[in-house]
């Protein structure tokens, strides 16, 4: 089993100094809680900060703690200075990234000094990882504190297997682009091999930001960077230690605390609310809704109690101090207005709860009220359900929590809508037990199947698979040795055929197609190839014949236009006559989408229609492209038409027309000693498919292909062709 290095800001064990003694206890927080049980059963080492600062003068203490954490807990320790804690942790992480990623831009602090501290601490983590990392290790980095770390490790350990998982939401472009250091963050993440998110929405937001800010497109979640590095982006909804929570009610200590609690509350219905005290959790809105519920439903007075558990969090940050004050005042107001001598509506616990106490509350609570304004996942909702071994209990869950996408049988609410929260409480308290059991059994089975172990193993397996995919792609890259053999075979042959795509192969893509005309350098290159009597050079393009004639008509080239509809051998001729009556009907569909997508336009060729959207807003264009494809597939079913997707274009043409059929006209003429075909997109796959095994076929880019080799860019294509000419 390969060793797993788990890297996170906090270790699963925290150290506190009390009365001169060090005390070790489990860390709070989703990463430590969720992975705490998994890493102990795996061949792993956890790297992180233990939550305590140690002065330089106390180096002996530091060494003792390091040895104990490694020996007893399998943890490699990083100690942060007090300045690091203030500027990196309380500063950039929790005053900049946390509020921004949770859609609270009004709380964000933009401070260059805080960002520099973030960079510095990420470098400290990099040093710590490289001290212990071995070539075969799997490095799994967690959360927003370390988003620069994948790139830092990659620069110093190029072949490392690196995964990254974000445990909080990833925001939409309109929010994320407010961050001055947005590109640095994205570039830091883009050196991982696999990037995981809790939900599909977060993954799509990330991909959208990559497209808008860096310019990289993705294919089914795979991104290829300019330096050939490929990244897979995928969704992994984090699970919990299901069996641990399901068995907890049988624990004698849990049973004792649960019994005491039931005795204390009697027949009173218990509503449970547990969160860190954080503005993203919607605690004030929840309290106001409970106040409104009591006003609207006086019959529940003295018959229902809300236990509000708020775990202290980031107490040094000003917004958290103000939030605590607001919560304290709201609880006092509600208890003062509705309470009686024998009944307090809200029981408030401002502290971290031990596991037995927490599970006693889970098992006794009739309703769990979990309504964050924004939450990456929310494991408390899952823990509550796993603990309900009798199947009774009702979960009220915010639609803004990632868990809502898995737990649809819960009562799902908009946490900003007070009346909806009140109605949810009414529904939950009145729900029949058989309905509760029915809903919970479905969710519990789901949580049991995809527990934290399955989640972690799933991520690690996908990471290994992503790395293997990279290696396969690299194995197909045109290496210097393969390049030299290609050039040697070219010069040792007398009958050669060169089949060259144009856009994306010989020249980069442009916003408008007419801007992509060949420059003098490219024309000189093509002239040098075509004037050799041993060469037959053919440009195979999706462009119309008039454009190709205008650009290349003076050269001794074969030309194929409109993906194989037209061929030029001496003069232009149609490869296969096809009807065009379909155009008017399809044009009307394209025009609707063009009008609804500013910046897009329609190009008409003799045998096809093309919708271009390179100049349109990327996010809108992506949505419209999916809508258009669905509409076209419906209309073209019985018309012998195909919908062909290229780079920022969608082309509708007769299914009998393709580059491969056109290429076969040249292949069939005579036996060739040397054949080279180069292309960049799906239309060129038809050409690669008809080539003999001895041919050199090259795809521009590192995506999957029928080509034998991959090459990184148009620039490298032209370099290769230039080298072939020079060595004559």
GUMIBA-815822 format. One record per residue (C-alpha): residue in three letters; x, y, z. Coordinates in pm, whole numbers, padded with zeros to 5 digits, always signed. Example, Ala and Ser with C-alpha at 12.3 -4.5 7.8 and 13.67 -1.06 7.14 Angstrom:
// residues 2
Ala+01230-00450+00780Ser+01367-00106+00714
This chain:
// residues 728
Unk+00000+00000+00000Unk+00143+00340-00101Unk+00187+00584+00184Unk-00065+00867+00210Unk+00050+01209+00328Unk-00249+01409+00452Unk-00170+01781+00465Unk-00404+02025+00636Unk-00382+02344+00838Unk-00474+02162+01162Unk-00370+01821+01281Unk-00645+01586+01402Unk-00492+01637+01747Unk-00476+01976+01921Unk-00247+02074+02206Unk-00345+02306+02489Unk-00124+02436+02767Unk-00301+02436+03106Unk-00116+02517+03427Unk+00215+02451+03262Unk+00108+02109+03131Unk+00033+02008+02773Unk-00302+01842+02704Unk-00382+01652+02384Unk-00741+01636+02255Unk-00922+01574+01924Unk-00942+01880+01699Unk-01274+02037+01608Unk-01359+02101+01243Unk-01481+01899+00949Unk-01147+01780+00809Unk-01007+01658+01141Unk-01338+01503+01247Unk-01413+01341+00914Unk-01069+01199+00837Unk-00965+01133+01195Unk-01091+00775+01188Unk-00981+00700+00831Unk-00614+00798+00852Unk-00549+00568+01150Unk-00651+00265+00944Unk-00437+00365+00646Unk-00062+00373+00584Unk-00055+00747+00637Unk+00121+01044+00793Unk-00069+01363+00880Unk+00116+01694+00840Unk-00017+02011+01004Unk-00025+02261+01289Unk-00125+02142+01641Unk-00298+02470+01732Unk-00034+02600+01972Unk+00258+02840+01938Unk+00593+02767+02101Unk+00847+03042+02157Unk+01194+03007+02005Unk+01345+02989+02351Unk+01146+02671+02417Unk+01303+02457+02145Unk+01325+02161+02382Unk+00949+02171+02439Unk+00892+02182+02065Unk+01113+01880+02008Unk+00934+01683+02281Unk+00592+01764+02133Unk+00707+01674+01782Unk+00832+01333+01893Unk+00519+01258+02092Unk+00282+01358+01809Unk+00477+01143+01565Unk+00503+00841+01792Unk+00152+00841+01941Unk-00059+01000+01666Unk+00144+00953+01345Unk+00151+01329+01292Unk+00430+01545+01150Unk+00418+01884+01320Unk+00450+02234+01175Unk+00480+02506+01436Unk+00356+02852+01345Unk+00470+03174+01507Unk+00223+03407+01674Unk+00262+03640+01377Unk+00176+03355+01138Unk-00134+03273+01339Unk-00248+03636+01334Unk-00171+03717+00970Unk-00208+03384+00788Unk-00476+03205+00992Unk-00685+03478+01156Unk-00584+03713+00874Unk-00588+03599+00512Unk-00760+03264+00569Unk-01042+03388+00789Unk-01069+03757+00701Unk-01029+03718+00325Unk-01088+03368+00186Unk-01353+03245+00431Unk-01599+03537+00393Unk-01542+03565+00017Unk-01595+03195-00053Unk-01907+03199+00168Unk-02056+03495-00022Unk-01998+03762+00243Unk-01794+04012+00038Unk-01887+04292+00280Unk-01669+04125+00545Unk-01364+04067+00323Unk-01032+04233+00411Unk-00799+04289+00114Unk-00450+04334+00257Unk-00126+04263+00071Unk+00059+04197+00397Unk-00191+03926+00492Unk-00153+03764+00150Unk+00227+03765+00182Unk+00190+03585+00514Unk-00035+03328+00341Unk+00237+03273+00080Unk+00502+03239+00349Unk+00311+02979+00550Unk+00227+02780+00236Unk+00603+02770+00171Unk+00659+02646+00528Unk+00414+02363+00462Unk+00592+02287+00135Unk+00926+02255+00315Unk+00767+02027+00575Unk+00611+01802+00311Unk+00934+01773+00111Unk+01127+01679+00426Unk+00931+01354+00453Unk+00783+01292+00104Unk+00907+00996-00095Unk+00872+00938-00468Unk+00583+00692-00436Unk+00384+00885-00175Unk+00034+01015-00239Unk+00007+01377-00119Unk-00348+01481-00030Unk-00382+01852+00054Unk-00692+01984+00228Unk-00881+02309+00222Unk-00855+02679+00163Unk-00560+02740+00394Unk-00321+02570+00148Unk-00437+02659-00202Unk-00087+02763-00313Unk+00071+02439-00192Unk+00013+02214-00499Unk+00217+02447-00720Unk+00491+02492-00459Unk+00534+02117-00425Unk+00515+02059-00801Unk+00794+02308-00866Unk+01029+02116-00638Unk+00895+01762-00691Unk+00770+01754-01053Unk+00650+01392-01058Unk+00466+01398-00725Unk+00113+01258-00703Unk-00087+01551-00561Unk-00456+01571-00475Unk-00642+01871-00337Unk-00983+01881-00172Unk-01176+02197-00091Unk-01409+02160+00207Unk-01585+02495+00166Unk-01789+02630-00128Unk-01610+02758-00436Unk-01781+03082-00539Unk-01914+03194-00876Unk-01699+03416-01098Unk-01878+03737-00995Unk-01764+03678-00635Unk-01427+03513-00688Unk-01296+03773-00929Unk-01315+04033-00650Unk-01003+03871-00503Unk-00688+04060-00611Unk-00481+03739-00593Unk-00736+03528-00784Unk-00497+03410-01056Unk-00229+03313-00806Unk-00483+03101-00617Unk-00604+02928-00933Unk-00252+02868-01061Unk-00160+02724-00722Unk-00446+02474-00743Unk-00384+02387-01108Unk-00067+02196-01027Unk-00258+01926-00843Unk-00344+01609-01036Unk-00697+01587-00894Unk-00908+01863-00740Unk-01215+01754-00546Unk-01529+01938-00436Unk-01831+01839-00230Unk-02090+01926-00498Unk-02131+01957-00872Unk-02209+02329-00836Unk-01877+02404-00663Unk-01687+02211-00931Unk-01867+02402-01207Unk-01794+02734-01037Unk-01425+02642-01025Unk-01418+02538-01392Unk-01598+02860-01486Unk-01339+03069-01305Unk-01058+02877-01473Unk-01216+02948-01811Unk-01282+03316-01743Unk-00961+03406-01560Unk-00696+03169-01699Unk-00850+03078-02034Unk-00838+02699-02002Unk-01132+02496-02126Unk-01217+02155-01986Unk-01335+01831-02140Unk-01552+01631-01901Unk-01369+01783-01607Unk-01018+01741-01753Unk-00808+02058-01790Unk-00487+02078-01991Unk-00249+02361-01898Unk+00000+02533-02126Unk+00287+02333-01975Unk+00115+02004-02072Unk+00006+01931-01713Unk-00344+01781-01698Unk-00581+01810-01402Unk-00899+01624-01328Unk-01180+01805-01145Unk-01440+01584-00979Unk-01711+01568-00712Unk-01680+01372-00386Unk-01953+01445-00125Unk-01777+01383+00205Unk-01919+01111+00427Unk-01896+01043+00800Unk-01792+00754+01023Unk-02144+00614+00992Unk-02093+00304+01204Unk-01933+00509+01479Unk-02236+00735+01510Unk-02487+00453+01460Unk-02332+00253+01745Unk-02288+00553+01976Unk-02640+00530+02130Unk-02541+00187+02266Unk-02245+00335+02453Unk-02318+00328+02830Unk-02192+00683+02880Unk-02411+00810+02593Unk-02710+00618+02732Unk-02653+00768+03076Unk-02638+01126+02945Unk-02937+01068+02715Unk-03140+00930+03008Unk-03057+01230+03223Unk-03155+01464+02942Unk-03490+01289+02881Unk-03566+01300+03252Unk-03490+01670+03260Unk-03700+01771+02956Unk-03988+01528+03019Unk-04248+01537+02740Unk-04107+01857+02592Unk-04019+01835+02222Unk-03651+01901+02168Unk-03515+02102+01872Unk-03139+02078+01836Unk-02914+02336+01670Unk-02537+02274+01662Unk-02283+02491+01481Unk-01959+02672+01517Unk-02037+03032+01603Unk-01987+03167+01252Unk-02177+03426+01048Unk-02209+03175+00761Unk-02422+02945+00980Unk-02730+03169+00993Unk-02772+03146+01372Unk-02940+03489+01418Unk-03186+03413+01136Unk-03260+03077+01300Unk-03327+03241+01637Unk-03554+03502+01480Unk-03748+03225+01304Unk-03788+03039+01635Unk-03915+03362+01794Unk-04166+03401+01511Unk-04267+03034+01547Unk-04351+03082+01917Unk-04548+03398+01844Unk-04746+03225+01570Unk-04792+02897+01763Unk-04859+02977+02132Unk-04983+02619+02179Unk-04618+02505+02167Unk-04511+02724+02458Unk-04377+02508+02740Unk-04395+02210+02504Unk-04085+02269+02293Unk-03727+02366+02375Unk-03448+02475+02143Unk-03104+02363+02254Unk-02858+02592+02079Unk-02497+02470+02084Unk-02249+02727+01952Unk-01889+02609+01945Unk-01648+02904+01995Unk-01467+02989+01673Unk-01214+03255+01566Unk-01279+03454+01878Unk-01000+03696+01782Unk-01182+03813+01467Unk-01400+04123+01514Unk-01700+03994+01316Unk-01716+03687+01541Unk-01713+03901+01855Unk-02003+04105+01718Unk-02187+03786+01618Unk-02159+03644+01970Unk-02296+03966+02113Unk-02589+03955+01867Unk-02667+03589+01949Unk-02646+03651+02323Unk-02887+03944+02296Unk-03136+03752+02078Unk-03142+03455+02317Unk-03197+03688+02612Unk-03479+03868+02429Unk-03659+03544+02326Unk-03625+03381+02668Unk-03742+03703+02833Unk-04050+03742+02610Unk-04166+03377+02597Unk-04017+03205+02901Unk-04193+03116+03226Unk-04075+03021+03572Unk-04082+02651+03476Unk-03975+02680+03110Unk-03685+02838+02922Unk-03746+02836+02544Unk-03376+02831+02451Unk-03104+02642+02633Unk-02773+02793+02520Unk-02440+02609+02534Unk-02139+02813+02420Unk-01871+02546+02423Unk-01726+02241+02252Unk-01914+01921+02339Unk-01757+01587+02421Unk-01853+01299+02194Unk-02085+01127+02448Unk-02273+01453+02517Unk-02303+01529+02148Unk-02443+01185+02069Unk-02682+01199+02362Unk-02825+01519+02214Unk-02848+01360+01868Unk-03033+01056+01999Unk-03281+01255+02210Unk-03355+01545+01974Unk-03690+01532+01793Unk-03582+01788+01534Unk-03240+01897+01405Unk-03250+02257+01281Unk-02948+02306+01054Unk-02989+02616+00840Unk-02654+02769+00735Unk-02659+03062+00496Unk-02376+02891+00308Unk-02192+02568+00393Unk-01952+02347+00204Unk-02112+02022+00321Unk-02231+02016+00686Unk-02147+01685+00847Unk-02365+01755+01154Unk-02675+01684+00945Unk-02531+01344+00853Unk-02419+01268+01209Unk-02770+01341+01340Unk-02929+01100+01093Unk-02673+00826+01158Unk-02740+00852+01533Unk-03120+00804+01495Unk-03114+00427+01528Unk-03490+00409+01590Unk-03549+00603+01268Unk-03742+00880+01444Unk-03650+01246+01418Unk-03682+01518+01157Unk-03399+01699+00981Unk-03461+02058+00868Unk-03175+02147+00635Unk-03075+02460+00447Unk-03066+02434+00069Unk-02740+02633+00089Unk-02558+02342+00257Unk-02377+02098+00030Unk-02543+01810+00217Unk-02885+01917+00084Unk-02796+01766-00254Unk-02772+01423-00091Unk-03041+01454+00176Unk-03343+01550-00030Unk-03583+01360+00196Unk-03518+01613+00472Unk-03727+01930+00497Unk-03522+02159+00272Unk-03554+02533+00337Unk-03426+02869+00224Unk-03250+02999+00537Unk-03321+03360+00439Unk-03698+03302+00428Unk-03827+03334+00784Unk-04180+03220+00707Unk-04045+02909+00535Unk-03841+02825+00846Unk-04149+02870+01066Unk-04353+02641+00839Unk-04071+02383+00846Unk-04077+02378+01227Unk-04455+02334+01222Unk-04426+02049+00971Unk-04142+01879+01161Unk-04317+01886+01500Unk-04639+01752+01349Unk-04484+01486+01123Unk-04613+01133+01196Unk-04356+00883+01317Unk-04404+00648+01021Unk-04326+00937+00784Unk-04016+01023+00985Unk-03895+00662+00972Unk-03965+00635+00599Unk-03765+00947+00514Unk-03479+00876+00750Unk-03432+00515+00642Unk-03368+00627+00283Unk-03111+00886+00390Unk-02945+00657+00644Unk-02890+00384+00382Unk-02733+00643+00154Unk-02499+00764+00428Unk-02409+00410+00524Unk-02305+00329+00165Unk-02096+00641+00110Unk-01925+00680+00447Unk-01600+00865+00513Unk-01388+00560+00432Unk-01560+00513+00097Unk-01522+00888+00030Unk-01150+00888+00108Unk-01080+00567-00083Unk-01280+00700-00377Unk-01069+01017-00384Unk-00738+00831-00355Unk-00837+00583-00628Unk-00940+00866-00863Unk-00615+01047-00786Unk-00409+00742-00878Unk-00620+00699-01192Unk-00570+01065-01286Unk-00195+01025-01246Unk-00195+00712-01462Unk-00395+00899-01726Unk-00131+01174-01724Unk+00143+00920-01772Unk-00042+00764-02063Unk-00077+01106-02224Unk+00290+01182-02166Unk+00385+00847-02316Unk+00215+00960-02637Unk+00388+01300-02641Unk+00621+01346-02935Unk+00950+01298-02754Unk+01281+01431-02891Unk+01368+01075-02996Unk+01036+01026-03180Unk+01076+01370-03336Unk+01421+01283-03470Unk+01293+00954-03612Unk+01003+01135-03782Unk+01243+01382-03944Unk+01479+01103-04047Unk+01193+00903-04205Unk+01080+01219-04383Unk+01424+01275-04538Unk+01469+00908-04629Unk+01147+00901-04832Unk+01066+01017-05183Unk+00682+01006-05187Unk+00533+01201-04899Unk+00184+01312-04798Unk+00131+01588-04541Unk-00229+01639-04420Unk-00246+01958-04213Unk-00541+02109-04031Unk-00537+02491-04014Unk-00717+02658-03719Unk-00572+02540-03388Unk-00295+02349-03568Unk-00096+02588-03787Unk-00234+02902-03626Unk-00395+02986-03288Unk-00767+03053-03256Unk-00890+03410-03297Unk-01205+03579-03170Unk-01333+03627-03526Unk-01249+03370-03796Unk-01142+03629-04054Unk-00865+03747-03822Unk-00684+03413-03854Unk-00535+03475-04198Unk-00184+03334-04247Unk+00113+03567-04194Unk+00424+03580-04410Unk+00610+03337-04186Unk+00344+03068-04223Unk+00305+03122-04598Unk+00681+03091-04637Unk+00677+02769-04435Unk+00401+02617-04648Unk+00573+02730-04966Unk+00894+02563-04852Unk+00710+02235-04797Unk+00503+02246-05116Unk+00784+02339-05355Unk+00961+02010-05278Unk+00856+01777-05564Unk+00858+01479-05327Unk+00584+01638-05113Unk+00210+01643-05156Unk+00086+01898-04897Unk-00288+01921-04825Unk-00462+02172-04599Unk-00772+02009-04450Unk-00992+02276-04296Unk-01344+02356-04186Unk-01315+02690-04365Unk-01512+02770-04679Unk-01345+02725-05019Unk-01338+03096-05106Unk-01135+03176-04795Unk-00891+02890-04856Unk-00855+02995-05218Unk-00786+03355-05119Unk-00526+03257-04861Unk-00354+02961-05028Unk-00459+02962-05393Unk-00119+03080-05513Unk+00064+02790-05348Unk+00108+02438-05480Unk-00121+02288-05216Unk-00412+02048-05212Unk-00707+02205-05031Unk-01005+02050-04853Unk-01279+02292-04743Unk-01580+02261-04513Unk-01444+01949-04342Unk-01442+01753-04666Unk-01735+01892-04865Unk-01505+02056-05126Unk-01171+01942-05268Unk-00922+02129-05481Unk-00720+01913-05719Unk-00644+02154-05997Unk-00994+02297-05967Unk-01260+02283-05694Unk-01513+02004-05691Unk-01776+01866-05457Unk-01679+01541-05287Unk-02040+01425-05264Unk-02347+01630-05367Unk-02582+01688-05073Unk-02910+01874-05035Unk-02928+02212-04861Unk-03303+02248-04803Unk-03253+02201-04430Unk-03066+02529-04388Unk-03363+02763-04349Unk-03520+02561-04070Unk-03193+02522-03882Unk-03092+02885-03938Unk-03400+03005-03751Unk-03294+02798-03447Unk-02940+02936-03463Unk-03066+03292-03491Unk-03269+03259-03172Unk-02960+03146-02982Unk-02745+03411-03148Unk-02987+03684-03037Unk-02986+03546-02682Unk-02603+03526-02670Unk-02438+03866-02727Unk-02107+03830-02910Unk-02202+03512-03096Unk-02267+03500-03468Unk-02363+03263-03751Unk-02136+03170-04040Unk-02292+03015-04350Unk-02092+02784-04571Unk-02216+02612-04883Unk-02289+02284-04709Unk-02305+02380-04341Unk-02408+02640-04084Unk-02176+02737-03800Unk-02256+02909-03470Unk-01948+03085-03330Unk-01938+03190-02965Unk-01570+03259-02891Unk-01644+03630-02840Unk-01944+03573-02609Unk-01941+03563-02230Unk-01795+03221-02150Unk-02047+03118-01884Unk-02350+03229-02085Unk-02213+03076-02405Unk-02158+02743-02232Unk-02520+02740-02117Unk-02654+02843-02458Unk-02437+02583-02633Unk-02596+02305-02426Unk-02944+02440-02499Unk-02867+02470-02871Unk-02724+02119-02892Unk-03038+01974-02733Unk-03259+02169-02975Unk-03052+02069-03281Unk-03039+01701-03191Unk-03419+01704-03183Unk-03453+01874-03522Unk-03176+01688-03705Unk-03276+01333-03612Unk-03436+01251-03947Unk-03240+01490-04171Unk-02906+01303-04205Unk-02740+01595-04034Unk-02474+01592-03765Unk-02395+01843-03491Unk-02022+01890-03466Unk-01872+02070-03165Unk-01533+02233-03208Unk-01341+02495-03013Unk-01606+02761-02935Unk-01806+02662-03244Unk-02096+02436-03326Unk-02136+02325-03686Unk-02434+02155-03850Unk-02358+01958-04165Unk-02446+01643-04355Unk-02327+01331-04170Unk-02165+01196-04488Unk-01913+01481-04494Unk-01594+01443-04292Unk-01222+01500-04323Unk-01142+01130-04324Unk-01338+01061-04644Unk-01169+01354-04812Unk-00824+01243-04696Unk-00883+00899-04846Unk-00887+01058-05193Unk-00518+01143-05155Unk-00433+00823-04972Unk-00580+00614-05256Unk-00380+00783-05532Unk-00048+00610-05477Unk+00154+00433-05213Unk+00331+00678-04985Unk+00656+00613-04804Unk+00589+00889-04552Unk+00254+01018-04425Unk+00211+01292-04164Unk-00127+01417-04039Unk-00163+01690-03776Unk-00489+01822-03623Unk-00628+01956-03298Unk-00997+01873-03256Unk-01268+01613-03298Unk-01302+01677-03674Unk-00943+01561-03724Unk-01012+01226-03559Unk-01177+01113-03884Unk-00847+01178-04063Unk-00643+00992-03802Unk-00884+00697-03824Unk-00822+00629-04195Unk-00441+00645-04184Unk-00226+00334-04215Unk-00045+00217-03901Unk+00290+00338-04032Unk+00170+00699-04065Unk+00270+00972-03824Unk-00047+01118-03672Unk-00018+01402-03422Unk-00284+01572-03210Unk-00221+01925-03091Unk-00295+01919-02717Unk-00292+01636-02464Unk-00649+01513-02483Unk-00752+01161-02582Unk-00714+01091-02953Unk-00673+00827-03223Unk-00344+00995-03312Unk-00018+00818-03227Unk+00141+01126-03075Unk+00053+01449-02898Unk+00224+01784-02934Unk+00171+02081-02706Unk+00094+02379-02930Unk+00068+02536-03274Unk+00410+02689-03213Unk+00566+02343-03176Unk+00389+02225-03492Unk+00547+02504-03692Unk+00885+02439-03531Unk+00861+02072-03637Unk+00768+02158-03997Unk+01043+02420-04013Unk+01300+02167-03893Unk+01184+01922-04161Unk+01253+02184-04429Unk+01590+02293-04291Unk+01738+01944-04291Unk+01688+01879-04660
